[in-house]
Every structure is written in structure tokens, then in C-alpha cells.
Amino acid sequence: MNDDPTFIIPVGPVHPALKEPIQLVLTVDGERIVGVDVKCSQVHRGIEWLGMNRNNPIQSIYLSERVCGICNVCHPYCMVMAVEEAAGIEVPERADYIRTIVAELERIHSHLLWAGVAAHEIGFDTVFHYTWALREEIMDTIEYVTGNRVTKAIMMIGGVRRDITTERAERIKKATAYYLENFQKIADIFLHDKSIKMRTRNVGILTKEDALKLCAVGPVARASGVPKDVRQDAPYGAYAELDMKAITPDMYNGEIVGDVYDRIIVRLLEVKQSVELINAALDNMPSGEIVAEKNLVKLLAMLKRADGEGIGRVEAPRGEDIHYVRLEKGKEPFMSWKIRAPTYNNVLPWIPMLLGGEIADVPIVAASTDPCMSCLNRVTVVDESRNREFALTKEMMHEMSIRKTRRLMRND
């Protein structure tokens, strides 16, 4: 007879509590979680490989925008920064301000989207709908400024593709005033509601020590008392001139617990901070060009002749995003590209967050890191018979897909 009181509960890779495919294998003793194993890579898309096989880096900007549907400013921002460093291209000052403004518009959108999802995960669908109703204002503003509600297509190597005119600046100011007016309502709902506090306080705790050991980034790290933020620590764009400071929960209530509640605090305060940064950038935006080289033929020639490497670092809404690019003159393909999205760092902290918790807390603990599985996933194929790793070519994958399709048809 087995006297072991524990048993295994698989959560995912497809589960109502998880918005994207990922698998948690939980060992539980009654309702208490005593073991956690995370299994990723159910939605690998090969974006880096596709980008490296394009004719030039400009074509890969639009791929970088699709690494994540929510973080579609920070990924192309990172990518173009890396290319600019590799090619020695200097960005005009006005373009730096426009990039900063659009990045902070994205942060407001991302944090409000997250707040709605978090409310849904703990069963407060009324709060979910209310928060997403507030989110519509920033979506409309982004559409007015860039032409799209989702993919903004504003980044260009050497600057931006669209200017912020007087009319667009006025529309942005209207949106920032709207969020300043409604900020206290959001704060009252998420920080003062007794039921929300009961579901989030002392739940999913990540200590400062664990946050540092596991290299957590973004609001996850800051909520645990690690005041790191690329905008503060390695300023880019216009941030060096905007007095940017990393937000931690003690700025609101004088203490740091590192739980789900503290992650709510950080994101809500960052919404207000983004409003202030946008207003300051609009008020101090210099005149001048918005792109280093307007002639695309000349820009492409510069990129073809470039030989060097560069790193782009951006504080995405989820945390530090890094893109590495190497341009090699005379080689085909001439670009190497590697992406490290913030979710890559923020999944391992799920283990200490979940250990000792209850099964019912799994959805909100996982959601509190604002994960994006499509950003996270990588794939390595291991040939166990030869004890080595190898790469699947396009031809091999095509042949495998044909064989699988024929096998499925035979079994139908």
C-alpha cells in the first residue's frame, strides 16, 4: 500500500486558467502545493530564424513587432536599437522623444490589460469589464497616433516612421488627463477592495533574495524590492532627461511583501508614472528630423556595408527586453539575431511563488507575472541516439509535416 499522501495534478498546456499554452505539473498534499515543475515550448514560432533569412533588417522590424501582440513597441524598439549600434547610426533627438512617448502609451495599455485579466482570474468579471472599458481610451489614442490599435508600425532604423503633430499631441494630452482623472477609481478597486486584498495579500510571495537569484525582471522584481529598471539604470530614448525612477511597493504603503498584491501596486503606480512621463516628453520635445536617413535606398546600402554587433535593451511593460544583432558584410544571410524577452526570466520565479500555496491560487499567481508564452518559447531538438543537438532545416520540417499529414489521413 502506498502511504505517500501526495499526488500529481497537471495544469495545461491547454487550461482555462492559462491564457497561453504552458504546462505546470504540481505535486499536492491535500490543497497545498509541495512541488512545481514548469514545462514550456508548446508555441515555438521560429521568429529569429525567419528574421535572419530576410533580405535586410528593415524587413525584420515587422517580424519583431509580432514577437508579442501586446509588447509590439518594445520588441521593434529593441531590435532597431541593436541594428543602429551595429551600423553606427545616430538617432535624431526628436525621434528619441517620440519613441519614448509611444513606449509609455504601450505601458499604460499593457498594465490595464493585465489588471483586467488579473481580476478575471480571481473571479471579478465586473472589474475585468470595467478595467477594459478604461483601456479603450488608450487604444483609441494609439490608433490616432500610429494608425493601428495593436501593431503600431512606428519604429524605423534610425528613427520613427511618423511624427507627433500638434493635433496628435493634443489627443495624447486628452488621454493622459482622462487617466489622471480616473486613476483613483482604479486604485480604490484594486487596492482597497477587501475581497481582492484577501485573494492577493500574502499569496505568491517572491522574496527579494529569490528575485535576485532567479533574475526576475520588471514589475515582478520591483514588487519584491529590487529597484531595477532599464529606463533608470541604462537610460535610452528620452528617459535620461525625464527623471525616471523605478517604482517599488513601499512608495505606496511603506512595506514590501513581494506578493500578488504588491505586483498590483507596482503596475498601477506605473500607469500614473507613464502619464507623467508622457506629459513631460510632450512638453519638452525638441524640433527636428524624425529619422536619420529618409532615403531607403541609402539606408539599405549603409546596412549592407555595415559590419559589427549591437545590443538593444528596453524596459518592456513586463520587464527588461534584450535583442542582440550582428551584421556581417559580404555574408548571406548577413544578420544574426537573438531575442531574450522578459517572460524568459519571470517563469522560474513561479516555483517559489507557488510552493506552499493552494491550488486555487495558481491562476492569479501565474497571471501576476504577466506571462507571454510566445515570447518565452525556444526549441532545441536532441538526437538521443547520438547524444547531440542538431538544427531542423526548413526542408526537414516540411518533409516531417507531409509525413504527419499522410499518417493522420490514413487513420481518419
C-alpha positions as CSV (number, residue, x, y, z in Angstrom):
1,M,0.0,0.0,0.0
2,N,1.3,3.5,-0.9
3,D,1.4,5.7,2.2
4,D,2.5,8.8,0.2
5,P,-0.2,11.5,0.8
6,T,0.8,13.5,-2.3
7,F,-0.5,13.2,-5.8
8,I,0.2,14.9,-9.2
9,I,-2.1,17.5,-10.8
10,P,-1.2,18.6,-14.4
11,V,-2.3,22.1,-15.3
12,G,-2.1,22.8,-19.0
13,P,-0.7,23.0,-21.6
14,V,-4.3,23.9,-22.5
15,H,-6.3,25.1,-19.5
16,P,-9.0,27.7,-18.8
17,A,-6.7,29.3,-16.1
18,L,-3.9,29.8,-18.6
19,K,-4.3,32.2,-21.4
20,E,-1.5,30.7,-23.5
21,P,-0.1,27.1,-23.7
22,I,2.3,26.1,-20.9
23,Q,2.2,23.2,-18.5
24,L,2.5,23.1,-14.8
25,V,3.0,19.7,-13.1
26,L,2.0,20.2,-9.5
27,T,2.6,17.9,-6.6
28,V,0.0,18.5,-4.0
29,D,-0.6,17.4,-0.4
30,G,-4.4,17.9,0.0
31,E,-4.8,21.5,-1.2
32,R,-1.2,22.6,-0.5
33,I,1.3,22.7,-3.3
34,V,4.6,20.9,-2.4
35,G,6.2,20.5,-5.8
36,V,6.3,22.5,-9.0
37,D,7.6,21.7,-12.5
38,V,7.2,24.0,-15.4
39,K,7.2,22.7,-19.0
40,C,7.4,25.3,-21.8
41,S,7.8,25.4,-25.6
42,Q,4.4,24.5,-26.8
43,V,4.2,27.5,-29.2
44,H,7.6,28.0,-30.7
45,R,7.3,30.1,-34.0
46,G,10.9,30.5,-35.2
47,I,10.7,34.3,-35.5
48,E,14.5,34.7,-35.1
49,W,15.2,32.2,-37.9
50,L,12.7,33.9,-40.1
51,G,14.2,37.3,-39.4
52,M,17.7,36.1,-40.2
53,N,16.6,34.8,-43.5
54,R,15.0,38.1,-44.7
55,N,16.8,40.2,-47.3
56,N,17.6,43.1,-44.8
57,P,17.0,44.2,-41.2
58,I,14.2,46.6,-42.3
59,Q,12.0,43.6,-43.3
60,S,12.6,42.1,-39.9
61,I,11.3,45.1,-38.0
62,Y,7.7,43.9,-38.8
63,L,8.6,40.4,-37.6
64,S,9.9,41.8,-34.3
65,E,6.6,43.6,-33.8
66,R,4.9,40.2,-33.9
67,V,7.0,38.6,-31.2
68,C,4.3,39.8,-28.8
69,G,0.9,41.3,-29.7
70,I,1.0,43.4,-26.5
71,C,4.7,44.4,-26.4
72,N,4.8,45.4,-30.1
73,V,6.6,48.7,-29.5
74,C,9.4,47.4,-27.1
75,H,10.5,44.5,-29.4
76,P,11.0,46.5,-32.6
77,Y,12.4,49.3,-30.4
78,C,15.0,46.9,-29.1
79,M,15.7,45.5,-32.5
80,V,16.3,48.8,-34.2
81,M,18.5,50.0,-31.3
82,A,20.7,46.9,-31.8
83,V,20.9,47.5,-35.5
84,E,21.7,51.2,-35.1
85,E,24.5,50.3,-32.7
86,A,25.9,47.7,-35.1
87,A,25.7,50.0,-38.1
88,G,26.8,53.2,-36.3
89,I,23.5,55.1,-37.0
90,E,22.7,58.1,-34.7
91,V,19.0,58.7,-34.0
92,P,17.7,62.3,-34.1
93,E,16.7,63.7,-30.7
94,R,13.0,64.3,-31.7
95,A,12.8,60.6,-32.7
96,D,14.0,59.6,-29.3
97,Y,11.2,61.6,-27.7
98,I,8.6,60.1,-30.0
99,R,9.8,56.6,-29.3
100,T,9.6,57.2,-25.5
101,I,6.1,58.6,-25.8
102,V,4.8,55.6,-27.8
103,A,6.6,53.2,-25.5
104,E,4.8,54.7,-22.4
105,L,1.4,54.6,-24.2
106,E,2.1,50.9,-24.7
107,R,2.9,50.5,-21.0
108,I,-0.4,52.1,-19.9
109,H,-2.3,49.8,-22.3
110,S,-0.4,46.7,-21.2
111,H,-0.8,47.3,-17.5
112,L,-4.6,48.0,-17.8
113,L,-5.0,44.9,-20.0
114,W,-3.1,42.9,-17.3
115,A,-5.3,44.4,-14.5
116,G,-8.4,43.2,-16.3
117,V,-7.0,39.7,-16.8
118,A,-6.0,39.5,-13.1
119,A,-9.5,40.5,-12.0
120,H,-10.9,37.7,-14.2
121,E,-8.5,35.1,-12.7
122,I,-9.9,35.7,-9.2
123,G,-13.5,35.8,-10.4
124,F,-14.2,39.5,-10.6
125,D,-15.5,39.8,-14.1
126,T,-17.3,43.1,-13.4
127,V,-13.9,44.6,-12.6
128,F,-12.4,42.9,-15.7
129,H,-15.0,44.7,-17.9
130,Y,-14.7,48.0,-16.1
131,T,-10.9,48.0,-16.5
132,W,-11.0,47.1,-20.1
133,A,-13.6,49.8,-20.7
134,L,-11.0,52.3,-19.3
135,R,-8.4,50.7,-21.6
136,E,-10.4,51.7,-24.7
137,E,-9.2,55.3,-24.3
138,I,-5.5,54.4,-24.7
139,M,-6.4,52.1,-27.6
140,D,-8.2,54.9,-29.4
141,T,-5.3,57.2,-28.8
142,I,-2.7,54.7,-30.1
143,E,-4.8,54.3,-33.2
144,Y,-5.0,58.1,-33.7
145,V,-1.2,58.5,-33.3
146,T,0.1,55.4,-35.2
147,G,-2.8,54.3,-37.4
148,N,-3.3,51.0,-35.6
149,R,-4.8,49.9,-32.3
150,V,-2.5,46.9,-31.9
151,T,0.6,46.7,-34.1
152,K,1.9,50.3,-34.3
153,A,4.5,50.0,-37.1
154,I,6.2,53.2,-36.0
155,M,9.8,52.1,-35.4
156,M,12.3,52.6,-38.2
157,I,16.1,52.0,-38.2
158,G,17.4,55.5,-37.4
159,G,14.2,56.9,-36.0
160,V,10.4,56.7,-36.4
161,R,8.1,56.5,-39.3
162,R,5.5,59.0,-38.1
163,D,5.8,62.4,-36.3
164,I,3.7,63.5,-33.4
165,T,2.0,66.6,-34.8
166,T,0.3,69.3,-32.8
167,E,-3.1,67.6,-33.3
168,R,-1.7,64.2,-32.2
169,A,-0.1,65.8,-29.1
170,E,-3.4,67.3,-28.1
171,R,-5.1,63.9,-28.5
172,I,-2.4,62.3,-26.3
173,K,-2.9,65.1,-23.7
174,K,-6.6,64.3,-23.6
175,A,-5.9,60.7,-22.9
176,T,-3.4,61.4,-20.1
177,A,-5.9,63.8,-18.5
178,Y,-8.5,61.0,-18.7
179,Y,-6.3,58.6,-16.8
180,L,-5.3,61.1,-14.2
181,E,-9.0,61.7,-13.6
182,N,-9.8,58.0,-13.3
183,F,-6.6,56.8,-11.6
184,Q,-8.1,57.0,-8.1
185,K,-11.1,54.9,-9.1
186,I,-8.8,52.1,-10.4
187,A,-6.7,52.3,-7.2
188,D,-9.7,52.1,-5.0
189,I,-11.0,49.0,-6.8
190,F,-7.7,47.1,-6.8
191,L,-6.0,48.3,-3.6
192,H,-8.9,48.9,-1.2
193,D,-11.4,46.2,-2.1
194,K,-11.5,43.7,0.8
195,S,-12.1,40.6,-1.4
196,I,-9.3,41.4,-3.8
197,K,-6.9,42.0,-1.0
198,M,-7.9,38.7,0.6
199,R,-7.1,36.9,-2.7
200,T,-3.8,38.6,-3.3
201,R,-2.2,39.6,0.0
202,N,0.4,37.1,1.2
203,V,-0.3,35.0,-2.0
204,G,2.5,34.1,-4.4
205,I,5.3,35.6,-2.4
206,L,8.7,36.1,-4.1
207,T,11.4,37.3,-1.7
208,K,14.0,39.8,-2.7
209,E,16.7,37.1,-2.4
210,D,14.8,34.7,-4.7
211,A,14.1,37.6,-7.2
212,L,17.8,38.3,-7.4
213,K,18.8,34.6,-7.6
214,L,16.3,33.8,-10.3
215,C,17.0,37.1,-12.2
216,A,13.4,38.3,-12.2
217,V,12.7,41.5,-14.2
218,G,10.2,44.2,-14.5
219,P,7.2,44.7,-12.1
220,V,7.9,41.2,-10.7
221,A,11.3,42.2,-9.5
222,R,10.3,45.6,-8.4
223,A,7.4,44.3,-6.4
224,S,9.9,42.1,-4.4
225,G,12.0,45.2,-3.6
226,V,14.6,45.0,-6.4
227,P,14.6,48.6,-7.8
228,K,15.9,47.7,-11.3
229,D,14.5,49.3,-14.4
230,V,16.4,49.8,-17.7
231,R,14.8,53.3,-18.1
232,Q,16.6,54.2,-14.8
233,D,19.7,52.1,-14.9
234,A,20.7,52.4,-18.6
235,P,18.6,55.3,-19.9
236,Y,17.7,55.2,-23.6
237,G,15.4,57.4,-25.7
238,A,14.5,60.5,-23.7
239,Y,14.4,58.8,-20.3
240,A,17.7,60.4,-19.1
241,E,16.1,63.8,-19.4
242,L,12.8,62.8,-17.7
243,D,14.0,61.9,-14.2
244,M,12.8,58.3,-14.3
245,K,12.8,56.4,-11.0
246,A,12.0,52.7,-10.5
247,I,8.7,52.1,-8.5
248,T,8.6,49.7,-5.6
249,P,5.6,48.9,-3.3
250,D,6.9,50.7,-0.3
251,M,6.4,54.0,-2.1
252,Y,2.7,53.4,-1.7
253,N,2.3,51.7,1.7
254,G,5.7,51.7,3.3
255,E,6.3,48.0,3.1
256,I,7.5,45.3,0.7
257,V,5.9,41.8,0.9
258,G,6.6,40.6,-2.7
259,D,3.2,39.1,-3.2
260,V,0.5,39.4,-5.9
261,Y,-0.9,42.5,-4.1
262,D,2.5,44.2,-4.4
263,R,2.6,43.4,-8.1
264,I,-0.7,45.1,-8.4
265,I,0.6,48.2,-6.6
266,V,3.7,48.5,-8.9
267,R,1.7,48.2,-12.1
268,L,-1.0,50.7,-11.0
269,L,1.6,53.3,-9.9
270,E,3.5,52.8,-13.2
271,V,0.3,53.7,-15.1
272,K,0.3,57.1,-13.3
273,Q,4.1,57.4,-13.8
274,S,3.7,56.7,-17.5
275,V,1.1,59.5,-17.7
276,E,3.6,61.9,-16.1
277,L,6.5,60.8,-18.4
278,I,4.3,61.3,-21.5
279,N,3.3,64.8,-20.4
280,A,6.9,65.7,-19.7
281,A,8.1,64.4,-23.0
282,L,5.4,66.2,-24.9
283,D,6.2,69.5,-23.1
284,N,9.9,69.2,-23.8
285,M,10.0,67.5,-27.2
286,P,12.6,69.3,-29.5
287,S,12.0,70.1,-33.1
288,G,14.0,68.5,-35.9
289,E,14.1,65.4,-38.1
290,I,12.4,62.1,-37.1
291,V,14.7,59.7,-38.9
292,A,18.4,59.7,-39.6
293,E,18.2,58.7,-43.3
294,K,14.9,59.3,-45.2
295,N,16.2,57.7,-48.4
296,L,15.6,53.9,-48.0
297,V,18.0,53.0,-50.8
298,K,20.8,54.9,-49.0
299,L,19.8,53.3,-45.7
300,L,19.8,49.8,-47.2
301,A,23.3,50.5,-48.7
302,M,24.5,51.5,-45.2
303,L,23.2,48.4,-43.7
304,K,24.7,46.1,-46.4
305,R,28.1,47.7,-45.8
306,A,27.9,47.5,-42.0
307,D,30.0,45.1,-40.1
308,G,29.5,45.0,-36.3
309,E,27.3,43.9,-33.5
310,G,24.8,45.7,-31.2
311,I,22.6,45.2,-28.2
312,G,19.2,46.9,-27.7
313,R,17.9,47.0,-24.1
314,V,14.4,48.3,-23.4
315,E,12.2,48.2,-20.3
316,A,9.1,46.5,-21.7
317,P,5.9,46.5,-19.6
318,R,6.8,43.0,-18.4
319,G,10.5,43.8,-17.8
320,E,13.9,44.0,-19.4
321,D,13.8,43.1,-23.1
322,I,17.1,42.4,-24.9
323,H,17.9,42.0,-28.6
324,Y,21.3,41.1,-30.0
325,V,22.1,41.8,-33.7
326,R,25.3,41.1,-35.7
327,L,25.7,42.5,-39.2
328,E,28.4,40.8,-41.3
329,K,29.4,42.5,-44.6
330,G,29.6,40.1,-47.5
331,K,27.9,37.2,-45.9
332,E,24.5,35.7,-46.8
333,P,22.4,35.9,-44.6
334,F,24.3,38.8,-43.2
335,M,22.3,39.3,-40.0
336,S,22.4,37.3,-36.8
337,W,19.5,38.0,-34.3
338,K,18.8,36.8,-30.8
339,I,15.9,37.8,-28.5
340,R,15.6,37.5,-24.8
341,A,12.1,38.5,-23.8
342,P,11.2,39.3,-20.1
343,T,8.9,36.3,-19.6
344,Y,12.1,34.1,-20.1
345,N,13.2,35.4,-16.7
346,N,9.9,35.6,-14.9
347,V,8.7,31.9,-15.3
348,L,11.3,30.3,-13.0
349,P,10.1,32.5,-10.1
350,W,6.7,30.7,-10.4
351,I,8.3,27.9,-8.4
352,P,9.0,29.7,-5.1
353,M,5.7,31.7,-5.6
354,L,3.6,28.5,-5.8
355,L,5.4,26.3,-3.3
356,G,3.3,26.2,-0.1
357,G,0.3,27.8,-1.7
358,E,-3.1,26.4,-2.5
359,I,-4.3,25.0,-5.8
360,A,-7.0,27.8,-6.1
361,D,-4.2,30.4,-6.1
362,V,-2.4,29.0,-9.2
363,P,-4.2,31.1,-11.8
364,I,-3.7,34.5,-10.1
365,V,-0.1,33.7,-9.1
366,A,0.8,32.7,-12.7
367,A,-1.0,35.7,-14.1
368,S,0.6,38.1,-11.6
369,T,3.9,37.8,-13.6
370,D,2.0,38.9,-16.8
371,P,3.5,35.9,-18.8
372,C,3.7,35.7,-22.6
373,M,4.4,32.2,-23.7
374,S,5.0,33.1,-27.4
375,C,7.8,35.4,-26.2
376,L,9.2,32.8,-23.9
377,N,9.4,29.7,-26.1
378,R,12.6,28.3,-27.6
379,V,13.2,24.9,-29.2
380,T,16.2,22.6,-29.2
381,V,16.0,19.2,-30.9
382,V,18.1,16.5,-29.2
383,D,19.2,13.3,-31.0
384,E,19.3,11.0,-28.0
385,S,20.8,8.1,-30.0
386,R,23.8,10.2,-30.9
387,N,23.8,12.3,-27.7
388,R,24.0,15.6,-29.6
389,E,21.9,18.6,-30.5
390,F,21.1,19.5,-34.1
391,A,19.0,22.1,-36.0
392,L,16.0,21.2,-38.1
393,T,16.2,22.7,-41.6
394,K,13.2,24.1,-43.4
395,E,13.2,21.1,-45.8
396,M,13.3,18.6,-42.9
397,M,10.3,20.3,-41.2
398,H,8.4,20.4,-44.4
399,E,9.0,16.7,-45.0
400,M,8.0,15.8,-41.4
401,S,4.8,17.8,-41.8
402,I,3.9,15.9,-45.0
403,R,4.5,12.6,-43.3
404,K,2.4,13.5,-40.3
405,T,-0.5,14.7,-42.6
406,R,-0.4,11.5,-44.5
407,R,-0.4,9.5,-41.3
408,L,-3.4,11.4,-39.9
409,M,-5.3,10.9,-43.2
410,R,-4.7,7.2,-43.1
411,N,-6.1,7.0,-39.6
412,D,-9.2,9.1,-40.3
